[in-house]
């Protein structure tokens, strides 16, 4: 019996908690499933909250040379040519105002920032907890954060959990900036209207693919706009409840090859 034709032209995958396992690797089974999908004529695109400097090593390890959407949709990156195709920056004056208004409501926040560019540094100030294994530069005086173009800010509160911080921030400064949760301890301030769907739609247009031809995989609330844009959204078993609530289906976890489970089924694998 010949395999069932693959029903999508584009497979969009988040990285952390989705494509990557807990040790930041991609399983052989998932690599093989993605290779089979591309052999069947579909494209694979990575859509991540990580900016390019935090994504490049993963792409290189995968041998990925296509277009990637990075920085929560801010950057469309040509991995083969190692260059940015598009980049959206955060209005620093507006971001500073939003940060001031938010701190007036909730008290002092720990701050980090992602500078724009292929080699843009991530800077972090006192009290901010950076994800282990990711390069970042410490700043005692966070006023230096504002000296160059930024893609986004990261904020942490000493007492409030991520969901509460996002909710309050949206209430207080949601008319100035967008606020999303991208993972545990990762609450981000973005340009208003910027989402993963923004970047994915630009990348898909370059590839000549439509939303109706796209399947997307993710695990966090920042993937909600991508699910709304794509024809089919698949949440991982380890996903945040908010994403599971809007997903078309839930697969196994990122530790259990959840992407491969769905792709193999769609490819007609036994």
Backbone torsions as a table, in degrees:
resi	resn	phi	psi	omega
1	UNK	NA	129.0	179.7
2	UNK	-76.6	151.2	-178.6
3	UNK	-62.5	154.0	174.2
4	UNK	-69.9	134.2	178.6
5	UNK	-59.5	141.2	-179.3
6	UNK	-69.4	127.6	-169.7
7	UNK	-82.7	-2.8	-178.5
8	UNK	-123.3	153.8	177.3
9	UNK	-98.9	-12.6	-178.4
10	UNK	-141.9	131.4	174.9
11	UNK	-114.0	114.1	-179.2
12	UNK	-105.0	123.2	-178.7
13	UNK	-124.6	132.6	167.0
14	UNK	-66.6	167.3	178.3
15	UNK	-97.7	-78.9	-173.0
16	UNK	-64.4	130.0	179.5
17	UNK	76.3	3.6	-177.0
18	UNK	-132.6	-77.0	177.6
19	UNK	-78.0	-39.7	-178.7
20	UNK	-85.7	138.6	171.0
21	UNK	-78.4	179.4	-176.5
22	UNK	-61.6	-23.1	179.2
23	UNK	-95.5	15.9	178.2
24	UNK	66.6	24.7	175.4
25	UNK	-113.0	163.4	175.5
26	UNK	-109.8	127.8	-176.1
27	UNK	-66.1	156.4	178.5
28	UNK	-63.3	-37.4	179.5
29	UNK	-62.1	-43.1	-179.8
30	UNK	-68.4	-39.4	176.1
31	UNK	-58.4	-43.9	-178.8
32	UNK	-66.4	-38.9	179.2
33	UNK	-65.4	-41.5	178.5
34	UNK	-67.3	-37.6	177.0
35	UNK	-63.8	-39.2	178.9
36	UNK	-66.4	-37.0	178.4
37	UNK	-64.6	-45.6	180.0
38	UNK	-67.9	-33.7	175.6
39	UNK	-65.1	-27.7	179.0
40	UNK	-82.1	-1.5	174.4
41	UNK	107.3	-2.3	178.7
42	UNK	-91.2	160.0	175.7
43	UNK	-103.1	147.9	173.5
44	UNK	-109.5	129.3	178.0
45	UNK	-128.4	133.9	176.5
46	UNK	-89.9	131.7	-179.6
47	UNK	-127.8	106.4	-170.4
48	UNK	-130.5	154.5	172.5
49	UNK	-74.3	-22.8	179.5
50	UNK	-63.2	139.0	171.7
51	UNK	-71.9	168.1	-175.3
52	UNK	-53.1	-46.4	-177.6
53	UNK	-60.6	-26.9	178.2
54	UNK	-90.7	-2.5	-177.6
55	UNK	-109.9	-29.7	-171.1
56	UNK	-53.6	-45.1	-176.6
57	UNK	-64.1	-35.5	178.1
58	UNK	-66.7	-44.0	179.8
59	UNK	-63.3	-42.2	179.3
60	UNK	-63.0	-40.4	179.8
61	UNK	-64.1	-35.0	179.4
62	UNK	-78.2	-12.1	-172.3
63	UNK	70.6	29.1	-174.1
64	UNK	-83.3	121.5	-177.9
65	UNK	-122.5	9.8	-178.8
66	UNK	-89.7	-157.7	178.6
67	UNK	-89.0	137.1	174.8
68	UNK	-123.8	146.4	175.0
69	UNK	-103.3	118.6	-174.7
70	UNK	-122.8	172.4	174.4
71	UNK	61.8	34.8	178.3
72	UNK	66.2	28.7	180.0
73	UNK	101.2	-8.3	-177.0
74	UNK	-71.6	-31.0	-172.9
75	UNK	-121.0	127.7	168.4
76	UNK	-105.7	118.7	-166.3
77	UNK	-120.7	129.5	174.5
78	UNK	-88.5	102.2	-174.3
79	UNK	-68.7	-31.9	179.9
80	UNK	-69.0	-39.2	-179.2
81	UNK	-93.0	-6.8	-177.5
82	UNK	54.0	51.6	178.5
83	UNK	-146.3	152.6	177.0
84	UNK	-80.3	134.7	174.4
85	UNK	-92.5	-39.9	174.3
86	UNK	-143.5	153.5	176.7
87	UNK	-152.6	130.9	178.5
88	UNK	-109.8	131.4	-179.8
89	UNK	-109.9	158.4	-179.9
90	UNK	-85.2	132.0	174.8
91	UNK	-65.5	110.5	-172.0
92	UNK	-68.2	-33.5	177.6
93	UNK	-66.2	-43.7	179.2
94	UNK	-66.5	-40.9	178.9
95	UNK	-64.3	-40.4	177.4
96	UNK	-62.7	-40.1	177.1
97	UNK	-64.1	-44.8	179.3
98	UNK	-60.9	-43.5	-179.8
99	UNK	-62.9	-42.5	179.0
100	UNK	-62.8	-44.8	-179.9
101	UNK	-64.2	-39.1	-179.0
102	UNK	-69.0	-42.5	178.8
103	UNK	-66.9	-29.6	175.5
104	UNK	-65.5	-26.3	-179.4
105	UNK	-88.6	-41.9	-171.0
106	UNK	-114.8	-5.7	-176.3
107	UNK	94.0	-179.2	-175.2
108	UNK	-59.4	141.5	178.5
109	UNK	-116.4	147.0	168.9
110	UNK	-80.5	139.8	-168.6
111	UNK	-127.2	142.1	168.1
112	UNK	-139.6	162.6	-177.7
113	UNK	-148.0	145.8	178.8
114	UNK	-106.8	114.5	178.6
115	UNK	-76.9	147.6	-177.2
116	UNK	-70.8	155.1	173.6
117	UNK	113.3	161.3	179.7
118	UNK	-61.2	-31.6	-180.0
119	UNK	-112.6	22.0	-177.2
120	UNK	-64.7	131.0	179.7
121	UNK	-76.7	154.2	165.2
122	UNK	-99.7	124.7	-178.1
123	UNK	-108.5	140.6	177.6
124	UNK	-138.3	147.3	-176.4
125	UNK	-105.0	-175.3	-178.2
126	UNK	-55.1	133.1	175.6
127	UNK	86.9	-12.0	-178.8
128	UNK	-81.6	132.5	-178.7
129	UNK	-99.8	109.4	-179.9
130	UNK	-84.9	140.7	177.5
131	UNK	-57.5	132.3	-176.5
132	UNK	-58.8	137.1	176.7
133	UNK	91.2	-7.5	-179.6
134	UNK	-101.8	131.0	-176.7
135	UNK	-70.8	136.6	178.7
136	UNK	-156.8	153.9	-179.4
137	UNK	-108.1	130.8	-178.6
138	UNK	-83.2	136.7	175.7
139	UNK	-123.7	120.0	174.7
140	UNK	-69.2	-38.3	179.3
141	UNK	-107.4	105.1	-174.4
142	UNK	-75.1	-1.6	177.2
143	UNK	-63.5	-23.4	178.9
144	UNK	-69.1	-16.6	177.9
145	UNK	-55.6	-33.3	-170.2
146	UNK	-88.2	4.8	-171.2
147	UNK	-83.5	-9.4	-179.2
148	UNK	-144.9	160.7	-178.4
149	UNK	-57.0	141.3	-176.8
150	UNK	-122.6	149.8	169.7
151	UNK	-89.3	-35.7	-176.7
152	UNK	-166.5	165.7	170.8
153	UNK	-111.5	151.2	171.6
154	UNK	-114.2	137.7	179.3
155	UNK	-130.6	145.5	173.6
156	UNK	-136.1	145.7	179.1
157	UNK	-112.7	140.1	-176.9
158	UNK	-65.7	-19.3	-175.7
159	UNK	-127.1	-36.4	-175.2
160	UNK	-77.8	140.3	176.3
161	UNK	-76.4	169.5	-173.9
162	UNK	-59.1	-46.6	-178.0
163	UNK	-61.3	-41.9	179.5
164	UNK	-66.5	-42.9	-179.8
165	UNK	-62.7	-41.7	178.0
166	UNK	-63.1	-45.6	-178.3
167	UNK	-61.1	-47.9	-178.9
168	UNK	-65.3	-43.5	-179.2
169	UNK	-61.3	-40.6	178.8
170	UNK	-65.0	-37.7	178.8
171	UNK	-65.6	-39.1	-172.5
172	UNK	-86.4	-42.4	-173.2
173	UNK	-126.8	14.7	-177.1
174	UNK	-63.6	-15.0	176.5
175	UNK	-86.9	-9.9	-178.0
176	UNK	-104.7	-39.9	-175.5
177	UNK	-143.4	166.3	170.6
178	UNK	-95.7	147.9	179.5
179	UNK	-129.5	127.4	-178.6
180	UNK	-136.0	157.1	170.4
181	UNK	-105.5	124.6	-176.3
182	UNK	-109.3	-3.1	-178.6
183	UNK	165.0	174.6	179.4
184	UNK	-58.4	122.1	-179.6
185	UNK	75.4	9.8	-176.9
186	UNK	-119.5	90.1	174.7
187	UNK	-108.7	127.4	-171.1
188	UNK	-120.6	144.9	172.5
189	UNK	-105.8	123.4	-172.9
190	UNK	-125.7	164.0	170.6
191	UNK	-56.7	140.1	-178.9
192	UNK	-58.4	127.1	178.2
193	UNK	91.6	-7.0	179.7
194	UNK	-84.6	129.7	176.8
195	UNK	-144.4	172.6	173.1
196	UNK	-59.0	-32.7	179.3
197	UNK	-64.7	-32.8	178.3
198	UNK	-59.7	-53.2	-179.1
199	UNK	-67.8	-39.1	-179.2
200	UNK	-64.3	-39.5	180.0
201	UNK	-65.5	-37.6	176.9
202	UNK	-65.3	-45.0	-179.8
203	UNK	-65.0	-41.8	-179.6
204	UNK	-63.4	-37.2	178.0
205	UNK	-62.7	-39.8	177.5
206	UNK	-63.1	-33.2	-179.0
207	UNK	-87.1	-5.7	-179.6
208	UNK	73.4	30.3	-177.4
209	UNK	-116.7	145.4	-179.1
210	UNK	-102.3	162.3	177.3
211	UNK	-58.0	-37.8	-178.8
212	UNK	-66.2	-11.5	-179.3
213	UNK	-107.7	15.8	-171.4
214	UNK	-118.1	136.9	169.3
215	UNK	-114.6	136.6	-175.2
216	UNK	-125.7	145.0	179.0
217	UNK	-123.0	137.8	179.6
218	UNK	-162.1	-179.2	-177.2
219	UNK	-143.3	-7.0	-173.4
220	UNK	-130.3	164.0	-179.5
221	UNK	-56.9	-26.6	177.5
222	UNK	-67.5	-10.9	176.6
223	UNK	-88.7	-6.1	-177.7
224	UNK	-58.3	-48.5	178.5
225	UNK	-60.6	-35.7	178.2
226	UNK	-64.6	-40.1	177.3
227	UNK	-65.3	-37.2	179.4
228	UNK	-67.3	-31.9	-178.8
229	UNK	-78.7	-42.6	-174.5
230	UNK	-75.7	160.3	178.4
231	UNK	-68.6	-32.7	-174.5
232	UNK	-143.9	124.9	-180.0
233	UNK	-112.1	128.1	-178.0
234	UNK	-116.5	118.1	176.9
235	UNK	-93.0	143.9	176.3
236	UNK	-75.8	157.7	178.5
237	UNK	-60.4	-27.9	179.7
238	UNK	-87.8	9.6	-174.6
239	UNK	-70.5	159.0	174.7
240	UNK	-65.1	143.4	-179.8
241	UNK	-54.7	-34.3	-179.7
242	UNK	-63.4	-36.3	178.9
243	UNK	-75.9	-41.2	177.7
244	UNK	-58.0	-34.0	-177.0
245	UNK	-65.9	-24.9	-178.5
246	UNK	-110.4	-0.6	-177.8
247	UNK	-73.4	151.1	174.0
248	UNK	-77.8	-27.3	173.7
249	UNK	-158.1	162.9	177.0
250	UNK	-120.5	127.8	179.8
251	UNK	-102.3	-171.8	176.4
252	UNK	-72.9	176.0	-172.8
253	UNK	-75.3	171.5	177.0
254	UNK	-66.0	-22.4	177.0
255	UNK	-79.9	-17.0	-175.1
256	UNK	-115.8	30.5	173.9
257	UNK	58.5	42.9	-176.5
258	UNK	-57.4	-36.5	177.6
259	UNK	-65.4	-47.3	-178.5
260	UNK	-61.3	-38.1	-179.8
261	UNK	-55.8	-45.4	-178.5
262	UNK	-73.4	-45.5	-178.5
263	UNK	-62.8	-40.7	178.8
264	UNK	-62.6	-40.5	177.4
265	UNK	-62.1	-45.7	-178.7
266	UNK	-68.4	-28.6	176.9
267	UNK	-79.4	-7.2	179.9
268	UNK	83.0	20.6	178.9
269	UNK	-70.0	151.0	179.6
270	UNK	-70.9	NA	NA
